Amino acid sequence: MKTITKALADHHEEMRKLVKEVKKDSTKFIFLKKHLDVHHELEEDLLLSKLHTNEKIKDDSLESQEEHVILNFALLDLADFPKDNERWMVKFKVFEEILDHHLNEEEEELFPEAEKIMNKKELDDLGAKFEELKEQRLSAALETKPVPELENPK
């Protein structure tokens, strides 16, 4: 069984791989966006909401949530911007820098602190819940929403 911090860090690795794929093929952006949408929502609901109540980690937890807001703005901008425009990849690289900073900060600072504050059972229970909900939400997001990039491949 994975702890919530391990499950989130593993999903971070999946997203780092998706970033590399998007740099080769911008039509794969929709997959990265769906992963991040699900990841942010679950991370906030399952982990950050608990950390917000602890004075020792509250500021770091709130910072992480604010970075999600910034990342979501960038995701929406990229989703709406024409992928054939030369600026799209420039925007994507700026997004990648912000994302990379965010993921590293969570893994190096927030998650180790969360592991000190939360007990093993809670970390394990939240990890199982994250894994279950991530699978459900990703499969629903990827199956039910039309993906124009996939319907009309270039």
MDAnalysis code that builds the backbone (N, CA, C; Angstrom):
import MDAnalysis as mda
import numpy as np

u = mda.Universe.empty(462, n_residues=154, atom_resindex=np.repeat(np.arange(154), 3), trajectory=True)
u.add_TopologyAttr("name", ["N", "CA", "C"] * 154)
u.add_TopologyAttr("resid", np.arange(1, 155))
u.add_TopologyAttr("resname", ["MET", "LYS", "THR", "ILE", "THR", "LYS", "ALA", "LEU", "ALA", "ASP", "HIS", "HIS", "GLU", "GLU", "MET", "ARG", "LYS", "LEU", "VAL", "LYS", "GLU", "VAL", "LYS", "LYS", "ASP", "SER", "THR", "LYS", "PHE", "ILE", "PHE", "LEU", "LYS", "LYS", "HIS", "LEU", "ASP", "VAL", "HIS", "HIS", "GLU", "LEU", "GLU", "GLU", "ASP", "LEU", "LEU", "LEU", "SER", "LYS", "LEU", "HIS", "THR", "ASN", "GLU", "LYS", "ILE", "LYS", "ASP", "ASP", "SER", "LEU", "GLU", "SER", "GLN", "GLU", "GLU", "HIS", "VAL", "ILE", "LEU", "ASN", "PHE", "ALA", "LEU", "LEU", "ASP", "LEU", "ALA", "ASP", "PHE", "PRO", "LYS", "ASP", "ASN", "GLU", "ARG", "TRP", "MET", "VAL", "LYS", "PHE", "LYS", "VAL", "PHE", "GLU", "GLU", "ILE", "LEU", "ASP", "HIS", "HIS", "LEU", "ASN", "GLU", "GLU", "GLU", "GLU", "GLU", "LEU", "PHE", "PRO", "GLU", "ALA", "GLU", "LYS", "ILE", "MET", "ASN", "LYS", "LYS", "GLU", "LEU", "ASP", "ASP", "LEU", "GLY", "ALA", "LYS", "PHE", "GLU", "GLU", "LEU", "LYS", "GLU", "GLN", "ARG", "LEU", "SER", "ALA", "ALA", "LEU", "GLU", "THR", "LYS", "PRO", "VAL", "PRO", "GLU", "LEU", "GLU", "ASN", "PRO", "LYS"])
u.atoms.positions = np.array([
    [0.850, -1.193, 0.000],
    [0.000, 0.000, 0.000],
    [0.892, 1.252, 0.000],
    [0.510, 2.217, -0.796],
    [1.272, 3.469, -0.873],
    [0.693, 4.500, 0.081],
    [1.572, 5.289, 0.654],
    [1.112, 6.452, 1.413],
    [0.633, 7.511, 0.422],
    [-0.113, 8.488, 0.912],
    [-0.587, 9.579, 0.047],
    [0.601, 10.329, -0.558],
    [1.656, 10.532, 0.210],
    [2.806, 11.279, -0.321],
    [3.523, 10.482, -1.416],
    [3.633, 9.172, -1.235],
    [4.256, 8.323, -2.262],
    [3.379, 8.277, -3.523],
    [2.068, 8.138, -3.325],
    [1.141, 8.086, -4.465],
    [1.182, 9.400, -5.253],
    [1.214, 10.521, -4.544],
    [1.282, 11.821, -5.221],
    [2.620, 11.983, -5.953],
    [3.709, 11.592, -5.306],
    [5.032, 11.702, -5.934],
    [5.117, 10.807, -7.176],
    [4.527, 9.610, -7.101],
    [4.501, 8.726, -8.281],
    [3.717, 9.370, -9.417],
    [2.612, 10.035, -9.076],
    [1.825, 10.715, -10.119],
    [2.617, 11.896, -10.674],
    [3.397, 12.548, -9.845],
    [4.284, 13.620, -10.340],
    [5.196, 13.067, -11.443],
    [5.732, 11.861, -11.234],
    [6.609, 11.253, -12.241],
    [5.855, 11.008, -13.549],
    [4.605, 10.540, -13.445],
    [3.793, 10.343, -14.653],
    [3.651, 11.663, -15.400],
    [3.434, 12.746, -14.668],
    [3.250, 14.043, -15.319],
    [4.546, 14.562, -15.923],
    [5.677, 14.282, -15.278],
    [6.965, 14.673, -15.868],
    [7.158, 13.959, -17.215],
    [6.755, 12.705, -17.291],
    [6.846, 11.964, -18.561],
    [5.900, 12.563, -19.598],
    [4.697, 12.927, -19.177],
    [3.743, 13.541, -20.101],
    [4.275, 14.872, -20.630],
    [4.944, 15.633, -19.792],
    [5.535, 16.908, -20.231],
    [6.513, 16.647, -21.374],
    [7.356, 15.627, -21.215],
    [8.314, 15.286, -22.278],
    [7.592, 14.899, -23.565],
    [6.485, 14.149, -23.431],
    [5.730, 13.752, -24.614],
    [5.103, 14.958, -25.300],
    [4.582, 15.890, -24.514],
    [3.954, 17.086, -25.087],
    [4.985, 17.918, -25.845],
    [6.215, 17.963, -25.345],
    [7.258, 18.724, -26.038],
    [7.548, 18.143, -27.417],
    [7.320, 16.840, -27.583],
    [7.496, 16.197, -28.891],
    [6.239, 16.281, -29.749],
    [5.070, 16.313, -29.073],
    [3.792, 16.279, -29.785],
    [2.742, 17.032, -28.969],
    [2.474, 18.282, -29.361],
    [1.573, 19.139, -28.581],
    [0.141, 18.606, -28.499],
    [-0.235, 17.687, -29.384],
    [-1.605, 17.150, -29.308],
    [-1.795, 16.303, -28.045],
    [-0.709, 15.909, -27.405],
    [-0.820, 15.115, -26.167],
    [-1.066, 16.000, -24.941],
    [-1.115, 17.311, -25.147],
    [-1.337, 18.244, -24.045],
    [-2.606, 17.913, -23.260],
    [-3.663, 17.524, -23.958],
    [-4.946, 17.251, -23.306],
    [-4.789, 16.189, -22.214],
    [-3.911, 15.217, -22.425],
    [-3.698, 14.166, -21.421],
    [-3.019, 14.741, -20.172],
    [-2.037, 15.597, -20.386],
    [-1.363, 16.243, -19.267],
    [-2.360, 17.100, -18.486],
    [-3.167, 17.858, -19.210],
    [-4.149, 18.727, -18.544],
    [-5.119, 17.902, -17.702],
    [-5.613, 16.804, -18.249],
    [-6.556, 15.970, -17.492],
    [-5.882, 15.376, -16.251],
    [-4.652, 14.921, -16.384],
    [-3.920, 14.391, -15.224],
    [-3.753, 15.471, -14.150],
    [-3.361, 16.655, -14.555],
    [-3.158, 17.727, -13.584],
    [-4.460, 18.164, -12.939],
    [-5.537, 18.231, -13.712],
    [-6.841, 18.605, -13.145],
    [-7.230, 17.629, -12.035],
    [-7.117, 16.347, -12.310],
    [-7.466, 15.310, -11.337],
    [-6.497, 15.369, -10.146],
    [-5.225, 15.493, -10.437],
    [-4.188, 15.511, -9.390],
    [-4.415, 16.662, -8.420],
    [-4.599, 17.877, -8.953],
    [-4.778, 19.044, -8.085],
    [-6.005, 18.883, -7.209],
    [-7.108, 18.473, -7.811],
    [-8.346, 18.331, -7.052],
    [-8.179, 17.322, -5.908],
    [-7.616, 16.166, -6.220],
    [-7.460, 15.123, -5.192],
    [-6.422, 15.514, -4.144],
    [-5.336, 16.117, -4.568],
    [-4.307, 16.544, -3.612],
    [-4.880, 17.568, -2.632],
    [-5.671, 18.495, -3.150],
    [-6.282, 19.509, -2.286],
    [-7.313, 18.888, -1.349],
    [-8.169, 18.025, -1.894],
    [-9.230, 17.419, -1.078],
    [-8.684, 16.463, -0.025],
    [-7.720, 15.635, -0.400],
    [-7.257, 14.578, 0.493],
    [-6.121, 14.999, 1.424],
    [-5.157, 15.742, 0.915],
    [-3.978, 16.058, 1.719],
    [-3.956, 17.505, 2.206],
    [-4.035, 18.451, 1.288],
    [-3.865, 19.850, 1.682],
    [-4.932, 20.297, 2.668],
    [-6.159, 19.834, 2.502],
    [-7.232, 20.225, 3.428],
    [-6.881, 19.826, 4.862],
    [-6.191, 18.697, 5.025],
    [-5.760, 18.245, 6.359],
    [-4.584, 19.093, 6.861],
    [-3.669, 19.421, 5.961],
    [-2.469, 20.172, 6.356],
    [-2.791, 21.630, 6.689],
    [-3.853, 22.171, 6.068],
    [-4.242, 23.567, 6.332],
    [-4.581, 23.785, 7.810],
    [-4.951, 22.723, 8.509],
    [-5.375, 22.866, 9.898],
    [-4.209, 22.759, 10.883],
    [-3.011, 22.500, 10.390],
    [-1.850, 22.337, 11.259],
    [-0.944, 23.564, 11.133],
    [-0.763, 24.280, 12.230],
    [0.012, 25.527, 12.197],
    [1.443, 25.334, 11.692],
    [2.047, 24.180, 11.953],
    [3.438, 23.951, 11.549],
    [3.612, 23.926, 10.037],
    [2.571, 23.518, 9.329],
    [2.707, 23.281, 7.885],
    [1.705, 24.095, 7.064],
    [0.863, 24.852, 7.760],
    [-0.219, 25.580, 7.091],
    [0.283, 26.489, 5.960],
    [1.336, 27.262, 6.214],
    [1.825, 28.192, 5.182],
    [2.298, 27.449, 3.928],
    [3.047, 26.358, 4.121],
    [3.524, 25.574, 2.973],
    [2.363, 24.948, 2.215],
    [1.379, 24.489, 2.954],
    [0.210, 23.867, 2.346],
    [-0.587, 24.886, 1.517],
    [-0.778, 26.059, 2.091],
    [-1.506, 27.120, 1.366],
    [-0.717, 27.577, 0.142],
    [0.608, 27.628, 0.255],
    [1.445, 27.991, -0.888],
    [1.265, 26.978, -2.021],
    [1.251, 25.723, -1.663],
    [1.066, 24.670, -2.664],
    [-0.274, 24.852, -3.384],
    [-1.310, 25.156, -2.620],
    [-2.625, 25.361, -3.223],
    [-2.622, 26.587, -4.136],
    [-1.946, 27.656, -3.736],
    [-1.875, 28.854, -4.586],
    [-1.118, 28.565, -5.878],
    [-0.095, 27.716, -5.789],
    [0.623, 27.334, -7.006],
    [-0.290, 26.542, -7.942],
    [-1.207, 25.771, -7.388],
    [-2.187, 25.074, -8.231],
    [-3.019, 26.085, -9.014],
    [-3.399, 27.182, -8.368],
    [-4.191, 28.223, -9.043],
    [-3.412, 28.780, -10.236],
    [-2.134, 29.092, -10.020],
    [-1.287, 29.630, -11.094],
    [-1.144, 28.611, -12.225],
    [-0.900, 27.353, -11.854],
    [-0.773, 26.293, -12.863],
    [-2.065, 26.132, -13.647],
    [-3.201, 26.230, -12.965],
    [-4.487, 26.096, -13.659],
    [-4.710, 27.237, -14.647],
    [-4.312, 28.459, -14.289],
    [-4.404, 29.582, -15.237],
    [-3.566, 29.281, -16.483],
    [-2.346, 28.802, -16.262],
    [-1.456, 28.493, -17.378],
    [-2.028, 27.362, -18.235],
    [-2.611, 26.350, -17.589],
    [-3.228, 25.241, -18.335],
    [-4.372, 25.739, -19.214],
    [-5.210, 26.598, -18.661],
    [-6.337, 27.131, -19.434],
    [-5.846, 27.976, -20.603],
    [-4.804, 28.777, -20.369],
    [-4.223, 29.592, -21.432],
    [-3.693, 28.696, -22.547],
    [-2.976, 27.645, -22.179],
    [-2.434, 26.719, -23.181],
    [-3.541, 25.988, -23.925],
    [-4.594, 25.618, -23.220],
    [-5.699, 24.897, -23.848],
    [-6.401, 25.766, -24.889],
    [-6.476, 27.073, -24.611],
    [-7.188, 27.998, -25.510],
    [-6.314, 28.561, -26.620],
    [-5.007, 28.465, -26.474],
    [-4.084, 29.073, -27.428],
    [-3.858, 28.113, -28.595],
    [-3.819, 28.618, -29.823],
    [-3.612, 27.721, -30.976],
    [-2.267, 26.992, -30.900],
    [-2.323, 25.681, -30.978],
    [-1.101, 24.876, -30.839],
    [-0.158, 25.028, -32.026],
    [-0.658, 25.515, -33.135],
    [0.215, 25.698, -34.298],
    [0.913, 27.063, -34.276],
    [0.601, 27.889, -33.282],
    [1.270, 29.176, -33.135],
    [2.639, 28.942, -32.497],
    [3.673, 29.615, -33.015],
    [5.025, 29.390, -32.494],
    [5.152, 29.731, -31.005],
    [4.269, 30.599, -30.498],
    [4.319, 30.979, -29.077],
    [3.792, 29.877, -28.165],
    [3.042, 28.910, -28.714],
    [2.458, 27.879, -27.848],
    [3.553, 27.120, -27.097],
    [4.582, 26.695, -27.788],
    [5.632, 25.919, -27.134],
    [6.432, 26.792, -26.163],
    [6.570, 28.075, -26.465],
    [7.233, 28.992, -25.529],
    [6.407, 29.065, -24.241],
    [5.098, 29.225, -24.383],
    [4.208, 29.237, -23.223],
    [4.310, 27.921, -22.460],
    [4.384, 26.822, -23.203],
    [4.444, 25.514, -22.555],
    [5.734, 25.378, -21.736],
    [6.832, 25.892, -22.263],
    [8.107, 25.792, -21.535],
    [8.082, 26.629, -20.257],
    [7.422, 27.769, -20.292],
    [7.262, 28.575, -19.070],
    [6.396, 27.798, -18.069],
    [5.320, 27.210, -18.556],
    [4.470, 26.371, -17.712],
    [5.294, 25.233, -17.095],
    [6.134, 24.606, -17.894],
    [6.960, 23.496, -17.419],
    [7.885, 23.942, -16.277],
    [8.458, 25.124, -16.384],
    [9.335, 25.637, -15.327],
    [8.564, 25.815, -14.023],
    [7.363, 26.369, -14.112],
    [6.535, 26.586, -12.922],
    [6.123, 25.229, -12.335],
    [5.717, 24.313, -13.192],
    [5.307, 22.981, -12.748],
    [6.478, 22.263, -12.067],
    [7.638, 22.318, -12.677],
    [8.810, 21.641, -12.136],
    [9.158, 22.183, -10.749],
    [9.144, 23.494, -10.602],
    [9.386, 24.120, -9.295],
    [8.378, 23.607, -8.271],
    [7.124, 23.589, -8.652],
    [6.034, 23.172, -7.764],
    [6.199, 21.716, -7.329],
    [6.430, 20.828, -8.279],
    [6.557, 19.401, -7.953],
    [7.758, 19.162, -7.029],
    [8.881, 19.799, -7.339],
    [10.077, 19.631, -6.513],
    [9.865, 20.151, -5.098],
    [9.219, 21.296, -4.981],
    [8.961, 21.877, -3.660],
    [8.064, 20.958, -2.826],
    [7.032, 20.412, -3.450],
    [6.169, 19.483, -2.718],
    [6.953, 18.256, -2.264],
    [7.725, 17.682, -3.178],
    [8.454, 16.441, -2.870],
    [9.562, 16.653, -1.835],
    [10.228, 17.803, -1.888],
    [11.383, 18.035, -1.020],
    [11.013, 18.677, 0.315],
    [9.902, 19.422, 0.349],
    [9.555, 20.154, 1.572],
    [8.205, 19.731, 2.156],
    [7.159, 19.842, 1.362],
    [5.806, 19.610, 1.888],
    [5.571, 18.154, 2.283],
    [5.892, 17.219, 1.413],
    [5.602, 15.811, 1.701],
    [6.376, 15.289, 2.915],
    [7.689, 15.575, 3.033],
    [8.396, 15.112, 4.237],
    [7.793, 15.689, 5.529],
    [7.362, 16.960, 5.474],
    [6.726, 17.563, 6.650],
    [5.396, 16.878, 6.959],
    [4.621, 16.594, 5.913],
    [3.330, 15.915, 6.099],
    [3.538, 14.547, 6.747],
    [4.594, 13.860, 6.344],
    [4.881, 12.530, 6.897],
    [5.243, 12.593, 8.382],
    [5.805, 13.723, 8.826],
    [6.128, 13.883, 10.242],
    [4.867, 14.167, 11.063],
    [3.926, 14.872, 10.465],
    [2.736, 15.336, 11.177],
    [1.630, 14.275, 11.221],
    [1.480, 13.530, 10.139],
    [0.376, 12.577, 10.024],
    [0.846, 11.178, 10.438],
    [-0.090, 10.384, 10.964],
    [0.291, 9.022, 11.350],
    [0.250, 8.091, 10.134],
    [0.914, 6.943, 10.270],
    [1.077, 5.980, 9.179],
    [-0.262, 5.516, 8.625],
    [-1.219, 5.225, 9.505],
    [-2.534, 4.743, 9.058],
    [-3.230, 5.803, 8.195],
    [-3.182, 7.040, 8.638],
    [-3.810, 8.128, 7.878],
    [-3.133, 8.291, 6.516],
    [-1.795, 8.264, 6.504],
    [-1.056, 8.375, 5.238],
    [-1.417, 7.222, 4.295],
    [-1.515, 6.005, 4.839],
    [-1.872, 4.828, 4.028],
    [-3.313, 4.913, 3.522],
    [-4.235, 5.275, 4.406],
    [-5.655, 5.365, 4.026],
    [-5.854, 6.401, 2.926],
    [-5.209, 7.552, 3.074],
    [-5.329, 8.607, 2.059],
    [-4.660, 8.184, 0.750],
    [-3.570, 7.428, 0.859],
    [-2.896, 6.923, -0.349],
    [-3.799, 5.997, -1.131],
    [-4.475, 5.083, -0.426],
    [-5.401, 4.156, -1.091],
    [-6.561, 4.916, -1.716],
    [-7.070, 5.905, -1.007],
    [-8.193, 6.708, -1.515],
    [-7.754, 7.473, -2.778],
    [-6.548, 8.054, -2.729],
    [-6.033, 8.786, -3.890],
    [-5.937, 7.861, -5.100],
    [-5.329, 6.696, -4.924],
    [-5.150, 5.749, -6.037],
    [-6.500, 5.370, -6.648],
    [-7.460, 5.073, -5.785],
    [-8.789, 4.662, -6.253],
    [-9.485, 5.795, -7.017],
    [-9.509, 6.971, -6.421],
    [-10.191, 8.103, -7.055],
    [-9.468, 8.570, -8.312],
    [-8.147, 8.536, -8.301],
    [-7.370, 8.934, -9.488],
    [-7.750, 8.055, -10.674],
    [-7.773, 6.735, -10.461],
    [-8.146, 5.810, -11.549],
    [-9.550, 6.093, -12.056],
    [-10.488, 6.248, -11.141],
    [-11.885, 6.509, -11.528],
    [-11.995, 7.800, -12.332],
    [-11.420, 8.849, -11.805],
    [-11.594, 10.170, -12.437],
    [-10.832, 10.286, -13.746],
    [-9.641, 9.708, -13.806],
    [-8.894, 9.762, -15.064],
    [-9.596, 8.958, -16.144],
    [-10.074, 7.765, -15.808],
    [-10.736, 6.962, -16.845],
    [-12.015, 7.655, -17.292],
    [-12.745, 8.255, -16.366],
    [-13.959, 8.983, -16.754],
    [-13.607, 10.198, -17.616],
    [-12.589, 10.941, -17.221],
    [-12.192, 12.142, -17.964],
    [-11.699, 11.790, -19.359],
    [-10.957, 10.705, -19.468],
    [-10.369, 10.355, -20.762],
    [-11.367, 9.640, -21.676],
    [-12.377, 8.987, -21.116],
    [-13.347, 8.267, -21.946],
    [-14.535, 9.119, -22.370],
    [-14.986, 10.004, -21.503],
    [-16.269, 10.658, -21.761],
    [-16.170, 12.022, -22.404],
    [-15.040, 12.685, -22.271],
    [-14.936, 14.027, -22.842],
    [-14.354, 13.932, -24.249],
    [-14.972, 14.611, -25.198],
    [-14.417, 14.586, -26.554],
    [-13.035, 15.249, -26.579],
    [-12.154, 14.653, -27.324],
    [-10.796, 15.179, -27.458],
    [-10.589, 15.483, -28.932],
    [-10.817, 16.742, -29.363],
    [-10.709, 17.070, -30.784],
    [-9.366, 16.688, -31.390],
    [-8.294, 16.802, -30.611],
    [-6.968, 16.458, -31.137],
    [-6.907, 14.988, -31.548],
    [-7.661, 14.133, -30.865],
    [-7.614, 12.715, -31.173],
    [-8.589, 12.340, -32.291],
    [-9.649, 13.125, -32.406],
    [-10.629, 12.844, -33.459],
    [-10.094, 13.220, -34.834],
    [-9.271, 14.248, -34.884],
    [-8.709, 14.710, -36.161],
    [-7.200, 14.806, -36.068],
    [-6.516, 13.670, -35.993],
    [-5.049, 13.757, -35.864],
    [-4.427, 14.409, -37.085],
    [-3.357, 15.165, -36.848],
    [-2.699, 15.887, -37.960],
    [-1.777, 14.942, -38.714],
])
